[in-house]
């Protein structure tokens, strides 16, 4: 899961700022992951943060649940 920013600032989702799980074979991962990042250089005004998801590799379905994104403004 990564994030994109739109509004006063535009940032595309990026693998380098995302959290990820590498699944060998057909295993099922049931657990939680988190990532904290400080994002600098945002333009003052209204910025919208949107969670973004990506599945890489063999065909099939990726399912995501209990998803949260928290943004805290620091002046």
PDB file of N, H, CA, C and O in Angstrom:
ATOM      1  N   UNK A   1       0.842  -1.167   0.000  1.00  0.00           N
ATOM      2  CA  UNK A   1       0.000   0.000   0.000  1.00  0.00           C
ATOM      3  C   UNK A   1       0.887   1.229   0.000  1.00  0.00           C
ATOM      4  O   UNK A   1       1.839   1.330   0.773  1.00  0.00           O
ATOM      5  N   UNK A   2       0.566   2.134  -0.856  1.00  0.00           N
ATOM      6  H   UNK A   2      -0.208   2.052  -1.484  1.00  0.00           H
ATOM      7  CA  UNK A   2       1.254   3.407  -0.919  1.00  0.00           C
ATOM      8  C   UNK A   2       0.230   4.526  -0.855  1.00  0.00           C
ATOM      9  O   UNK A   2      -0.909   4.306  -0.441  1.00  0.00           O
ATOM     10  N   UNK A   3       0.620   5.701  -1.254  1.00  0.00           N
ATOM     11  H   UNK A   3       1.545   5.879  -1.590  1.00  0.00           H
ATOM     12  CA  UNK A   3      -0.292   6.838  -1.223  1.00  0.00           C
ATOM     13  C   UNK A   3       0.028   7.782  -2.373  1.00  0.00           C
ATOM     14  O   UNK A   3       1.150   7.834  -2.877  1.00  0.00           O
ATOM     15  N   UNK A   4      -0.988   8.515  -2.760  1.00  0.00           N
ATOM     16  H   UNK A   4      -1.899   8.472  -2.350  1.00  0.00           H
ATOM     17  CA  UNK A   4      -0.833   9.592  -3.728  1.00  0.00           C
ATOM     18  C   UNK A   4      -1.367  10.851  -3.064  1.00  0.00           C
ATOM     19  O   UNK A   4      -2.212  10.775  -2.172  1.00  0.00           O
ATOM     20  N   UNK A   5      -0.880  12.001  -3.490  1.00  0.00           N
ATOM     21  H   UNK A   5      -0.192  12.062  -4.214  1.00  0.00           H
ATOM     22  CA  UNK A   5      -1.347  13.277  -2.959  1.00  0.00           C
ATOM     23  C   UNK A   5      -1.883  14.107  -4.116  1.00  0.00           C
ATOM     24  O   UNK A   5      -1.253  14.204  -5.169  1.00  0.00           O
ATOM     25  N   UNK A   6      -3.056  14.706  -3.911  1.00  0.00           N
ATOM     26  H   UNK A   6      -3.568  14.627  -3.056  1.00  0.00           H
ATOM     27  CA  UNK A   6      -3.628  15.590  -4.929  1.00  0.00           C
ATOM     28  C   UNK A   6      -4.145  16.848  -4.242  1.00  0.00           C
ATOM     29  O   UNK A   6      -4.250  16.899  -3.017  1.00  0.00           O
ATOM     30  N   UNK A   7      -4.456  17.831  -5.019  1.00  0.00           N
ATOM     31  H   UNK A   7      -4.370  17.790  -6.014  1.00  0.00           H
ATOM     32  CA  UNK A   7      -4.923  19.105  -4.469  1.00  0.00           C
ATOM     33  C   UNK A   7      -3.852  20.147  -4.663  1.00  0.00           C
ATOM     34  O   UNK A   7      -3.349  20.328  -5.771  1.00  0.00           O
ATOM     35  N   UNK A   8      -3.492  20.845  -3.579  1.00  0.00           N
ATOM     36  H   UNK A   8      -3.900  20.698  -2.678  1.00  0.00           H
ATOM     37  CA  UNK A   8      -2.464  21.879  -3.663  1.00  0.00           C
ATOM     38  C   UNK A   8      -1.109  21.293  -4.071  1.00  0.00           C
ATOM     39  O   UNK A   8      -0.290  21.973  -4.689  1.00  0.00           O
ATOM     40  N   UNK A   9      -0.886  20.027  -3.720  1.00  0.00           N
ATOM     41  H   UNK A   9      -1.551  19.475  -3.218  1.00  0.00           H
ATOM     42  CA  UNK A   9       0.346  19.319  -4.077  1.00  0.00           C
ATOM     43  C   UNK A   9      -0.032  18.101  -4.898  1.00  0.00           C
ATOM     44  O   UNK A   9      -1.069  17.490  -4.641  1.00  0.00           O
ATOM     45  N   UNK A  10       0.775  17.733  -5.874  1.00  0.00           N
ATOM     46  H   UNK A  10       1.617  18.229  -6.083  1.00  0.00           H
ATOM     47  CA  UNK A  10       0.539  16.515  -6.645  1.00  0.00           C
ATOM     48  C   UNK A  10       1.752  15.603  -6.499  1.00  0.00           C
ATOM     49  O   UNK A  10       2.863  15.953  -6.898  1.00  0.00           O
ATOM     50  N   UNK A  11       1.517  14.426  -5.917  1.00  0.00           N
ATOM     51  H   UNK A  11       0.615  14.142  -5.593  1.00  0.00           H
ATOM     52  CA  UNK A  11       2.548  13.385  -5.815  1.00  0.00           C
ATOM     53  C   UNK A  11       1.923  12.070  -6.249  1.00  0.00           C
ATOM     54  O   UNK A  11       0.865  11.689  -5.749  1.00  0.00           O
ATOM     55  N   UNK A  12       2.566  11.380  -7.169  1.00  0.00           N
ATOM     56  H   UNK A  12       3.425  11.690  -7.576  1.00  0.00           H
ATOM     57  CA  UNK A  12       2.082  10.071  -7.603  1.00  0.00           C
ATOM     58  C   UNK A  12       2.494   9.013  -6.583  1.00  0.00           C
ATOM     59  O   UNK A  12       3.499   9.169  -5.891  1.00  0.00           O
ATOM     60  N   UNK A  13       1.719   7.947  -6.495  1.00  0.00           N
ATOM     61  H   UNK A  13       0.902   7.821  -7.057  1.00  0.00           H
ATOM     62  CA  UNK A  13       2.091   6.815  -5.643  1.00  0.00           C
ATOM     63  C   UNK A  13       3.410   6.240  -6.136  1.00  0.00           C
ATOM     64  O   UNK A  13       3.685   6.238  -7.336  1.00  0.00           O
ATOM     65  N   UNK A  14       4.229   5.751  -5.202  1.00  0.00           N
ATOM     66  H   UNK A  14       4.006   5.754  -4.227  1.00  0.00           H
ATOM     67  CA  UNK A  14       5.544   5.242  -5.555  1.00  0.00           C
ATOM     68  C   UNK A  14       5.863   3.989  -4.757  1.00  0.00           C
ATOM     69  O   UNK A  14       5.554   3.913  -3.567  1.00  0.00           O
ATOM     70  N   UNK A  15       6.474   3.016  -5.398  1.00  0.00           N
ATOM     71  H   UNK A  15       6.725   3.078  -6.364  1.00  0.00           H
ATOM     72  CA  UNK A  15       6.899   1.804  -4.691  1.00  0.00           C
ATOM     73  C   UNK A  15       7.926   2.122  -3.603  1.00  0.00           C
ATOM     74  O   UNK A  15       8.008   1.409  -2.603  1.00  0.00           O
ATOM     75  N   UNK A  16       8.697   3.168  -3.788  1.00  0.00           N
ATOM     76  H   UNK A  16       8.631   3.747  -4.601  1.00  0.00           H
ATOM     77  CA  UNK A  16       9.763   3.476  -2.828  1.00  0.00           C
ATOM     78  C   UNK A  16       9.218   4.028  -1.516  1.00  0.00           C
ATOM     79  O   UNK A  16       9.923   4.006  -0.507  1.00  0.00           O
ATOM     80  N   UNK A  17       7.987   4.519  -1.504  1.00  0.00           N
ATOM     81  H   UNK A  17       7.414   4.537  -2.324  1.00  0.00           H
ATOM     82  CA  UNK A  17       7.406   5.027  -0.261  1.00  0.00           C
ATOM     83  C   UNK A  17       6.275   4.139   0.253  1.00  0.00           C
ATOM     84  O   UNK A  17       5.576   4.512   1.195  1.00  0.00           O
ATOM     85  N   UNK A  18       6.094   2.985  -0.349  1.00  0.00           N
ATOM     86  H   UNK A  18       6.662   2.683  -1.115  1.00  0.00           H
ATOM     87  CA  UNK A  18       5.006   2.085   0.034  1.00  0.00           C
ATOM     88  C   UNK A  18       5.496   1.006   1.001  1.00  0.00           C
ATOM     89  O   UNK A  18       6.697   0.766   1.128  1.00  0.00           O
ATOM     90  N   UNK A  19       4.558   0.369   1.670  1.00  0.00           N
ATOM     91  H   UNK A  19       3.583   0.563   1.567  1.00  0.00           H
ATOM     92  CA  UNK A  19       4.865  -0.827   2.446  1.00  0.00           C
ATOM     93  C   UNK A  19       4.425  -2.019   1.607  1.00  0.00           C
ATOM     94  O   UNK A  19       3.444  -1.923   0.870  1.00  0.00           O
ATOM     95  N   UNK A  20       5.131  -3.136   1.706  1.00  0.00           N
ATOM     96  H   UNK A  20       5.929  -3.214   2.305  1.00  0.00           H
ATOM     97  CA  UNK A  20       4.798  -4.266   0.839  1.00  0.00           C
ATOM     98  C   UNK A  20       5.072  -5.593   1.526  1.00  0.00           C
ATOM     99  O   UNK A  20       5.809  -5.670   2.509  1.00  0.00           O
ATOM    100  N   UNK A  21       4.454  -6.639   0.977  1.00  0.00           N
ATOM    101  H   UNK A  21       3.855  -6.577   0.179  1.00  0.00           H
ATOM    102  CA  UNK A  21       4.658  -8.010   1.433  1.00  0.00           C
ATOM    103  C   UNK A  21       5.029  -8.837   0.212  1.00  0.00           C
ATOM    104  O   UNK A  21       4.368  -8.748  -0.823  1.00  0.00           O
ATOM    105  N   UNK A  22       6.072  -9.632   0.323  1.00  0.00           N
ATOM    106  H   UNK A  22       6.609  -9.704   1.164  1.00  0.00           H
ATOM    107  CA  UNK A  22       6.453 -10.542  -0.754  1.00  0.00           C
ATOM    108  C   UNK A  22       5.967 -11.923  -0.364  1.00  0.00           C
ATOM    109  O   UNK A  22       6.364 -12.458   0.672  1.00  0.00           O
ATOM    110  N   UNK A  23       5.111 -12.501  -1.189  1.00  0.00           N
ATOM    111  H   UNK A  23       4.788 -12.067  -2.031  1.00  0.00           H
ATOM    112  CA  UNK A  23       4.502 -13.799  -0.890  1.00  0.00           C
ATOM    113  C   UNK A  23       5.101 -14.890  -1.770  1.00  0.00           C
ATOM    114  O   UNK A  23       4.915 -14.862  -2.986  1.00  0.00           O
ATOM    115  N   UNK A  24       5.811 -15.844  -1.189  1.00  0.00           N
ATOM    116  H   UNK A  24       5.962 -15.867  -0.201  1.00  0.00           H
ATOM    117  CA  UNK A  24       6.309 -16.965  -1.988  1.00  0.00           C
ATOM    118  C   UNK A  24       5.180 -17.943  -2.298  1.00  0.00           C
ATOM    119  O   UNK A  24       4.382 -18.268  -1.419  1.00  0.00           O
ATOM    120  N   UNK A  25       5.111 -18.401  -3.510  1.00  0.00           N
ATOM    121  H   UNK A  25       5.760 -18.137  -4.224  1.00  0.00           H
ATOM    122  CA  UNK A  25       4.114 -19.405  -3.875  1.00  0.00           C
ATOM    123  C   UNK A  25       2.698 -18.908  -3.678  1.00  0.00           C
ATOM    124  O   UNK A  25       2.392 -17.746  -3.946  1.00  0.00           O
ATOM    125  N   UNK A  26       1.830 -19.799  -3.204  1.00  0.00           N
ATOM    126  H   UNK A  26       2.078 -20.743  -2.986  1.00  0.00           H
ATOM    127  CA  UNK A  26       0.414 -19.474  -3.021  1.00  0.00           C
ATOM    128  C   UNK A  26       0.078 -19.252  -1.555  1.00  0.00           C
ATOM    129  O   UNK A  26      -1.071 -19.432  -1.151  1.00  0.00           O
ATOM    130  N   UNK A  27       1.052 -18.868  -0.762  1.00  0.00           N
ATOM    131  H   UNK A  27       1.985 -18.721  -1.090  1.00  0.00           H
ATOM    132  CA  UNK A  27       0.804 -18.640   0.658  1.00  0.00           C
ATOM    133  C   UNK A  27      -0.153 -17.476   0.869  1.00  0.00           C
ATOM    134  O   UNK A  27      -0.302 -16.605   0.012  1.00  0.00           O
ATOM    135  N   UNK A  28      -0.787 -17.483   2.012  1.00  0.00           N
ATOM    136  H   UNK A  28      -0.666 -18.190   2.709  1.00  0.00           H
ATOM    137  CA  UNK A  28      -1.706 -16.409   2.361  1.00  0.00           C
ATOM    138  C   UNK A  28      -1.124 -15.665   3.549  1.00  0.00           C
ATOM    139  O   UNK A  28      -0.795 -16.273   4.567  1.00  0.00           O
ATOM    140  N   UNK A  29      -0.998 -14.369   3.422  1.00  0.00           N
ATOM    141  H   UNK A  29      -1.265 -13.876   2.595  1.00  0.00           H
ATOM    142  CA  UNK A  29      -0.473 -13.531   4.502  1.00  0.00           C
ATOM    143  C   UNK A  29      -1.651 -12.926   5.244  1.00  0.00           C
ATOM    144  O   UNK A  29      -2.483 -12.240   4.650  1.00  0.00           O
ATOM    145  N   UNK A  30      -1.719 -13.178   6.526  1.00  0.00           N
ATOM    146  H   UNK A  30      -1.043 -13.736   7.009  1.00  0.00           H
ATOM    147  CA  UNK A  30      -2.748 -12.550   7.359  1.00  0.00           C
ATOM    148  C   UNK A  30      -2.022 -11.857   8.493  1.00  0.00           C
ATOM    149  O   UNK A  30      -1.582 -12.502   9.445  1.00  0.00           O
ATOM    150  N   UNK A  31      -1.902 -10.589   8.395  1.00  0.00           N
ATOM    151  H   UNK A  31      -2.259 -10.065   7.622  1.00  0.00           H
ATOM    152  CA  UNK A  31      -1.200  -9.831   9.408  1.00  0.00           C
ATOM    153  C   UNK A  31      -1.310  -8.347   9.116  1.00  0.00           C
ATOM    154  O   UNK A  31      -1.977  -7.931   8.169  1.00  0.00           O
ATOM    155  N   UNK A  32      -0.664  -7.578   9.924  1.00  0.00           N
ATOM    156  H   UNK A  32      -0.122  -7.916  10.694  1.00  0.00           H
ATOM    157  CA  UNK A  32      -0.703  -6.123   9.764  1.00  0.00           C
ATOM    158  C   UNK A  32       0.675  -5.596   9.403  1.00  0.00           C
ATOM    159  O   UNK A  32       1.700  -6.145   9.806  1.00  0.00           O
ATOM    160  N   UNK A  33       0.670  -4.543   8.653  1.00  0.00           N
ATOM    161  H   UNK A  33      -0.163  -4.097   8.326  1.00  0.00           H
ATOM    162  CA  UNK A  33       1.898  -3.831   8.315  1.00  0.00           C
ATOM    163  C   UNK A  33       1.647  -2.356   8.509  1.00  0.00           C
ATOM    164  O   UNK A  33       0.511  -1.890   8.430  1.00  0.00           O
ATOM    165  N   UNK A  34       2.704  -1.631   8.761  1.00  0.00           N
ATOM    166  H   UNK A  34       3.628  -2.010   8.825  1.00  0.00           H
ATOM    167  CA  UNK A  34       2.567  -0.186   8.845  1.00  0.00           C
ATOM    168  C   UNK A  34       3.845   0.476   8.357  1.00  0.00           C
ATOM    169  O   UNK A  34       4.906  -0.143   8.279  1.00  0.00           O
ATOM    170  N   UNK A  35       3.708   1.731   8.036  1.00  0.00           N
ATOM    171  H   UNK A  35       2.846   2.234   8.099  1.00  0.00           H
ATOM    172  CA  UNK A  35       4.853   2.522   7.596  1.00  0.00           C
ATOM    173  C   UNK A  35       4.579   3.955   7.992  1.00  0.00           C
ATOM    174  O   UNK A  35       3.459   4.444   7.842  1.00  0.00           O
ATOM    175  N   UNK A  36       5.590   4.628   8.496  1.00  0.00           N
ATOM    176  H   UNK A  36       6.500   4.232   8.618  1.00  0.00           H
ATOM    177  CA  UNK A  36       5.492   6.032   8.852  1.00  0.00           C
ATOM    178  C   UNK A  36       6.476   6.804   7.984  1.00  0.00           C
ATOM    179  O   UNK A  36       7.625   6.393   7.823  1.00  0.00           O
ATOM    180  N   UNK A  37       6.033   7.900   7.437  1.00  0.00           N
ATOM    181  H   UNK A  37       5.099   8.234   7.567  1.00  0.00           H
ATOM    182  CA  UNK A  37       6.910   8.705   6.586  1.00  0.00           C
ATOM    183  C   UNK A  37       6.636  10.179   6.827  1.00  0.00           C
ATOM    184  O   UNK A  37       5.488  10.587   7.007  1.00  0.00           O
ATOM    185  N   UNK A  38       7.689  10.969   6.828  1.00  0.00           N
ATOM    186  H   UNK A  38       8.621  10.638   6.681  1.00  0.00           H
ATOM    187  CA  UNK A  38       7.522  12.419   6.876  1.00  0.00           C
ATOM    188  C   UNK A  38       7.638  12.932   5.449  1.00  0.00           C
ATOM    189  O   UNK A  38       8.635  12.702   4.765  1.00  0.00           O
ATOM    190  N   UNK A  39       6.613  13.620   5.024  1.00  0.00           N
ATOM    191  H   UNK A  39       5.803  13.806   5.580  1.00  0.00           H
ATOM    192  CA  UNK A  39       6.581  14.145   3.667  1.00  0.00           C
ATOM    193  C   UNK A  39       6.796  15.650   3.757  1.00  0.00           C
ATOM    194  O   UNK A  39       5.998  16.354   4.376  1.00  0.00           O
ATOM    195  N   UNK A  40       7.848  16.138   3.156  1.00  0.00           N
ATOM    196  H   UNK A  40       8.496  15.566   2.654  1.00  0.00           H
ATOM    197  CA  UNK A  40       8.150  17.566   3.201  1.00  0.00           C
ATOM    198  C   UNK A  40       7.891  18.198   1.842  1.00  0.00           C
ATOM    199  O   UNK A  40       7.748  17.501   0.838  1.00  0.00           O
ATOM    200  N   UNK A  41       7.834  19.502   1.823  1.00  0.00           N
ATOM    201  H   UNK A  41       7.950  20.067   2.639  1.00  0.00           H
ATOM    202  CA  UNK A  41       7.681  20.220   0.562  1.00  0.00           C
ATOM    203  C   UNK A  41       6.258  20.294   0.049  1.00  0.00           C
ATOM    204  O   UNK A  41       6.043  20.605  -1.123  1.00  0.00           O
ATOM    205  N   UNK A  42       5.275  20.015   0.906  1.00  0.00           N
ATOM    206  H   UNK A  42       5.450  19.763   1.857  1.00  0.00           H
ATOM    207  CA  UNK A  42       3.889  20.124   0.461  1.00  0.00           C
ATOM    208  C   UNK A  42       3.515  21.594   0.301  1.00  0.00           C
ATOM    209  O   UNK A  42       3.984  22.450   1.051  1.00  0.00           O
ATOM    210  N   UNK A  43       2.674  21.872  -0.673  1.00  0.00           N
ATOM    211  H   UNK A  43       2.293  21.176  -1.282  1.00  0.00           H
ATOM    212  CA  UNK A  43       2.184  23.217  -0.887  1.00  0.00           C
ATOM    213  C   UNK A  43       1.057  23.493   0.100  1.00  0.00           C
ATOM    214  O   UNK A  43       0.176  22.656   0.297  1.00  0.00           O
ATOM    215  N   UNK A  44       1.090  24.673   0.719  1.00  0.00           N
ATOM    216  H   UNK A  44       1.806  25.352   0.559  1.00  0.00           H
ATOM    217  CA  UNK A  44       0.032  25.044   1.659  1.00  0.00           C
ATOM    218  C   UNK A  44      -1.316  25.025   0.950  1.00  0.00           C
ATOM    219  O   UNK A  44      -1.415  25.390  -0.221  1.00  0.00           O
ATOM    220  N   UNK A  45      -2.335  24.605   1.655  1.00  0.00           N
ATOM    221  H   UNK A  45      -2.255  24.308   2.606  1.00  0.00           H
ATOM    222  CA  UNK A  45      -3.677  24.525   1.085  1.00  0.00           C
ATOM    223  C   UNK A  45      -4.267  23.159   1.349  1.00  0.00           C
ATOM    224  O   UNK A  45      -3.821  22.453   2.254  1.00  0.00           O
ATOM    225  N   UNK A  46      -5.241  22.784   0.590  1.00  0.00           N
ATOM    226  H   UNK A  46      -5.603  23.357  -0.145  1.00  0.00           H
ATOM    227  CA  UNK A  46      -5.919  21.504   0.769  1.00  0.00           C
ATOM    228  C   UNK A  46      -5.191  20.409  -0.007  1.00  0.00           C
ATOM    229  O   UNK A  46      -5.071  20.478  -1.230  1.00  0.00           O
ATOM    230  N   UNK A  47      -4.705  19.397   0.717  1.00  0.00           N
ATOM    231  H   UNK A  47      -4.802  19.342   1.711  1.00  0.00           H
ATOM    232  CA  UNK A  47      -4.040  18.244   0.104  1.00  0.00           C
ATOM    233  C   UNK A  47      -4.825  16.988   0.458  1.00  0.00           C
ATOM    234  O   UNK A  47      -5.164  16.774   1.622  1.00  0.00           O
ATOM    235  N   UNK A  48      -5.111  16.172  -0.520  1.00  0.00           N
ATOM    236  H   UNK A  48      -4.837  16.345  -1.465  1.00  0.00           H
ATOM    237  CA  UNK A  48      -5.869  14.937  -0.322  1.00  0.00           C
ATOM    238  C   UNK A  48      -4.921  13.754  -0.466  1.00  0.00           C
ATOM    239  O   UNK A  48      -4.249  13.614  -1.488  1.00  0.00           O
ATOM    240  N   UNK A  49      -4.865  12.899   0.559  1.00  0.00           N
ATOM    241  H   UNK A  49      -5.411  13.013   1.389  1.00  0.00           H
ATOM    242  CA  UNK A  49      -4.028  11.708   0.544  1.00  0.00           C
ATOM    243  C   UNK A  49      -4.922  10.514   0.230  1.00  0.00           C
ATOM    244  O   UNK A  49      -5.932  10.301   0.900  1.00  0.00           O
ATOM    245  N   UNK A  50      -4.553   9.732  -0.789  1.00  0.00           N
ATOM    246  H   UNK A  50      -3.732   9.905  -1.334  1.00  0.00           H
ATOM    247  CA  UNK A  50      -5.350   8.589  -1.225  1.00  0.00           C
ATOM    248  C   UNK A  50      -4.498   7.329  -1.166  1.00  0.00           C
ATOM    249  O   UNK A  50      -3.403   7.288  -1.728  1.00  0.00           O
ATOM    250  N   UNK A  51      -5.003   6.294  -0.482  1.00  0.00           N
ATOM    251  H   UNK A  51      -5.892   6.328  -0.026  1.00  0.00           H
ATOM    252  CA  UNK A  51      -4.299   5.016  -0.425  1.00  0.00           C
ATOM    253  C   UNK A  51      -4.322   4.368  -1.808  1.00  0.00           C
ATOM    254  O   UNK A  51      -5.333   4.411  -2.508  1.00  0.00           O
ATOM    255  N   UNK A  52      -3.199   3.770  -2.191  1.00  0.00           N
ATOM    256  H   UNK A  52      -2.377   3.735  -1.623  1.00  0.00           H
ATOM    257  CA  UNK A  52      -3.070   3.108  -3.495  1.00  0.00           C
ATOM    258  C   UNK A  52      -2.547   1.698  -3.284  1.00  0.00           C
ATOM    259  O   UNK A  52      -1.684   1.475  -2.434  1.00  0.00           O
ATOM    260  N   UNK A  53      -3.062   0.745  -4.051  1.00  0.00           N
ATOM    261  H   UNK A  53      -3.763   0.926  -4.741  1.00  0.00           H
ATOM    262  CA  UNK A  53      -2.713  -0.665  -3.901  1.00  0.00           C
ATOM    263  C   UNK A  53      -2.209  -1.214  -5.221  1.00  0.00           C
ATOM    264  O   UNK A  53      -2.596  -0.750  -6.294  1.00  0.00           O
ATOM    265  N   UNK A  54      -1.334  -2.214  -5.127  1.00  0.00           N
ATOM    266  H   UNK A  54      -1.020  -2.591  -4.256  1.00  0.00           H
ATOM    267  CA  UNK A  54      -0.738  -2.775  -6.338  1.00  0.00           C
ATOM    268  C   UNK A  54      -0.461  -4.258  -6.109  1.00  0.00           C
ATOM    269  O   UNK A  54      -0.002  -4.654  -5.038  1.00  0.00           O
ATOM    270  N   UNK A  55      -0.738  -5.059  -7.106  1.00  0.00           N
ATOM    271  H   UNK A  55      -1.111  -4.737  -7.977  1.00  0.00           H
ATOM    272  CA  UNK A  55      -0.411  -6.482  -7.074  1.00  0.00           C
ATOM    273  C   UNK A  55       0.558  -6.750  -8.203  1.00  0.00           C
ATOM    274  O   UNK A  55       0.323  -6.343  -9.341  1.00  0.00           O
ATOM    275  N   UNK A  56       1.651  -7.435  -7.891  1.00  0.00           N
ATOM    276  H   UNK A  56       1.842  -7.765  -6.966  1.00  0.00           H
ATOM    277  CA  UNK A  56       2.677  -7.737  -8.889  1.00  0.00           C
ATOM    278  C   UNK A  56       2.814  -9.250  -8.986  1.00  0.00           C
ATOM    279  O   UNK A  56       2.710  -9.946  -7.975  1.00  0.00           O
ATOM    280  N   UNK A  57       3.042  -9.761 -10.170  1.00  0.00           N
ATOM    281  H   UNK A  57       3.126  -9.196 -10.991  1.00  0.00           H
ATOM    282  CA  UNK A  57       3.353 -11.175 -10.295  1.00  0.00           C
ATOM    283  C   UNK A  57       2.258 -11.983 -10.947  1.00  0.00           C
ATOM    284  O   UNK A  57       1.503 -11.493 -11.787  1.00  0.00           O
ATOM    285  N   UNK A  58       2.192 -13.246 -10.532  1.00  0.00           N
ATOM    286  H   UNK A  58       2.805 -13.644  -9.850  1.00  0.00           H
ATOM    287  CA  UNK A  58       1.281 -14.219 -11.141  1.00  0.00           C
ATOM    288  C   UNK A  58      -0.162 -13.730 -11.086  1.00  0.00           C
ATOM    289  O   UNK A  58      -0.507 -12.848 -10.300  1.00  0.00           O
ATOM    290  N   UNK A  59      -0.989 -14.318 -11.933  1.00  0.00           N
ATOM    291  H   UNK A  59      -0.708 -15.034 -12.571  1.00  0.00           H
ATOM    292  CA  UNK A  59      -2.391 -13.930 -11.961  1.00  0.00           C
ATOM    293  C   UNK A  59      -3.063 -14.333 -10.663  1.00  0.00           C
ATOM    294  O   UNK A  59      -2.568 -15.187  -9.928  1.00  0.00           O
ATOM    295  N   UNK A  60      -4.168 -13.722 -10.401  1.00  0.00           N
ATOM    296  H   UNK A  60      -4.570 -13.028 -10.998  1.00  0.00           H
ATOM    297  CA  UNK A  60      -4.908 -14.003  -9.179  1.00  0.00           C
ATOM    298  C   UNK A  60      -5.470 -12.719  -8.611  1.00  0.00           C
ATOM    299  O   UNK A  60      -5.437 -11.660  -9.238  1.00  0.00           O
ATOM    300  N   UNK A  61      -5.980 -12.847  -7.419  1.00  0.00           N
ATOM    301  H   UNK A  61      -6.007 -13.707  -6.909  1.00  0.00           H
ATOM    302  CA  UNK A  61      -6.622 -11.715  -6.777  1.00  0.00           C
ATOM    303  C   UNK A  61      -5.894 -11.357  -5.498  1.00  0.00           C
ATOM    304  O   UNK A  61      -5.528 -12.235  -4.717  1.00  0.00           O
ATOM    305  N   UNK A  62      -5.687 -10.091  -5.287  1.00  0.00           N
ATOM    306  H   UNK A  62      -5.985  -9.377  -5.921  1.00  0.00           H
ATOM    307  CA  UNK A  62      -5.143  -9.606  -4.018  1.00  0.00           C
ATOM    308  C   UNK A  62      -6.299  -8.968  -3.254  1.00  0.00           C
ATOM    309  O   UNK A  62      -7.075  -8.195  -3.817  1.00  0.00           O
ATOM    310  N   UNK A  63      -6.403  -9.293  -1.987  1.00  0.00           N
ATOM    311  H   UNK A  63      -5.773  -9.920  -1.530  1.00  0.00           H
ATOM    312  CA  UNK A  63      -7.467  -8.755  -1.154  1.00  0.00           C
ATOM    313  C   UNK A  63      -6.847  -7.955  -0.020  1.00  0.00           C
ATOM    314  O   UNK A  63      -5.918  -8.419   0.641  1.00  0.00           O
ATOM    315  N   UNK A  64      -7.357  -6.762   0.202  1.00  0.00           N
ATOM    316  H   UNK A  64      -8.111  -6.385  -0.335  1.00  0.00           H
ATOM    317  CA  UNK A  64      -6.864  -5.896   1.261  1.00  0.00           C
ATOM    318  C   UNK A  64      -8.022  -5.598   2.209  1.00  0.00           C
ATOM    319  O   UNK A  64      -9.137  -5.331   1.759  1.00  0.00           O
ATOM    320  N   UNK A  65      -7.770  -5.640   3.506  1.00  0.00           N
ATOM    321  H   UNK A  65      -6.864  -5.857   3.872  1.00  0.00           H
ATOM    322  CA  UNK A  65      -8.829  -5.325   4.468  1.00  0.00           C
ATOM    323  C   UNK A  65      -8.247  -4.541   5.633  1.00  0.00           C
ATOM    324  O   UNK A  65      -7.030  -4.461   5.796  1.00  0.00           O
ATOM    325  N   UNK A  66      -9.118  -3.972   6.434  1.00  0.00           N
ATOM    326  H   UNK A  66     -10.108  -4.037   6.303  1.00  0.00           H
ATOM    327  CA  UNK A  66      -8.711  -3.186   7.603  1.00  0.00           C
ATOM    328  C   UNK A  66      -7.665  -2.151   7.232  1.00  0.00           C
ATOM    329  O   UNK A  66      -6.617  -2.062   7.871  1.00  0.00           O
ATOM    330  N   UNK A  67      -7.946  -1.381   6.214  1.00  0.00           N
ATOM    331  H   UNK A  67      -8.798  -1.454   5.695  1.00  0.00           H
ATOM    332  CA  UNK A  67      -6.989  -0.394   5.706  1.00  0.00           C
ATOM    333  C   UNK A  67      -7.225   0.962   6.359  1.00  0.00           C
ATOM    334  O   UNK A  67      -8.365   1.405   6.498  1.00  0.00           O
ATOM    335  N   UNK A  68      -6.156   1.602   6.752  1.00  0.00           N
ATOM    336  H   UNK A  68      -5.230   1.242   6.639  1.00  0.00           H
ATOM    337  CA  UNK A  68      -6.227   2.935   7.349  1.00  0.00           C
ATOM    338  C   UNK A  68      -5.091   3.785   6.817  1.00  0.00           C
ATOM    339  O   UNK A  68      -4.008   3.281   6.523  1.00  0.00           O
ATOM    340  N   UNK A  69      -5.342   5.058   6.696  1.00  0.00           N
ATOM    341  H   UNK A  69      -6.223   5.468   6.934  1.00  0.00           H
ATOM    342  CA  UNK A  69      -4.296   6.012   6.390  1.00  0.00           C
ATOM    343  C   UNK A  69      -4.521   7.199   7.317  1.00  0.00           C
ATOM    344  O   UNK A  69      -5.635   7.715   7.419  1.00  0.00           O
ATOM    345  N   UNK A  70      -3.465   7.625   7.988  1.00  0.00           N
ATOM    346  H   UNK A  70      -2.561   7.206   7.905  1.00  0.00           H
ATOM    347  CA  UNK A  70      -3.553   8.743   8.932  1.00  0.00           C
ATOM    348  C   UNK A  70      -2.559   9.816   8.505  1.00  0.00           C
ATOM    349  O   UNK A  70      -1.393   9.524   8.235  1.00  0.00           O
ATOM    350  N   UNK A  71      -3.019  11.033   8.448  1.00  0.00           N
ATOM    351  H   UNK A  71      -3.965  11.270   8.668  1.00  0.00           H
ATOM    352  CA  UNK A  71      -2.157  12.150   8.075  1.00  0.00           C
ATOM    353  C   UNK A  71      -2.198  13.157   9.207  1.00  0.00           C
ATOM    354  O   UNK A  71      -3.274  13.553   9.654  1.00  0.00           O
ATOM    355  N   UNK A  72      -1.019  13.576   9.676  1.00  0.00           N
ATOM    356  H   UNK A  72      -0.145  13.254   9.312  1.00  0.00           H
ATOM    357  CA  UNK A  72      -0.917  14.555  10.756  1.00  0.00           C
ATOM    358  C   UNK A  72      -0.134  15.745  10.242  1.00  0.00           C
ATOM    359  O   UNK A  72       1.003  15.601   9.793  1.00  0.00           O
ATOM    360  N   UNK A  73      -0.735  16.911  10.307  1.00  0.00           N
ATOM    361  H   UNK A  73      -1.658  17.028  10.672  1.00  0.00           H
ATOM    362  CA  UNK A  73      -0.051  18.117   9.875  1.00  0.00           C
ATOM    363  C   UNK A  73       0.893  18.612  10.955  1.00  0.00           C
ATOM    364  O   UNK A  73       0.513  18.702  12.122  1.00  0.00           O
ATOM    365  N   UNK A  74       2.116  18.930  10.575  1.00  0.00           N
ATOM    366  H   UNK A  74       2.425  18.857   9.627  1.00  0.00           H
ATOM    367  CA  UNK A  74       3.111  19.462  11.505  1.00  0.00           C
ATOM    368  C   UNK A  74       3.557  20.808  10.953  1.00  0.00           C
ATOM    369  O   UNK A  74       4.187  20.863   9.896  1.00  0.00           O
ATOM    370  N   UNK A  75       3.243  21.889  11.647  1.00  0.00           N
ATOM    371  H   UNK A  75       2.732  21.845  12.505  1.00  0.00           H
ATOM    372  CA  UNK A  75       3.606  23.222  11.118  1.00  0.00           C
ATOM    373  C   UNK A  75       5.103  23.455  11.119  1.00  0.00           C
ATOM    374  O   UNK A  75       5.562  24.521  10.708  1.00  0.00           O
TER     375      UNK A  75
END
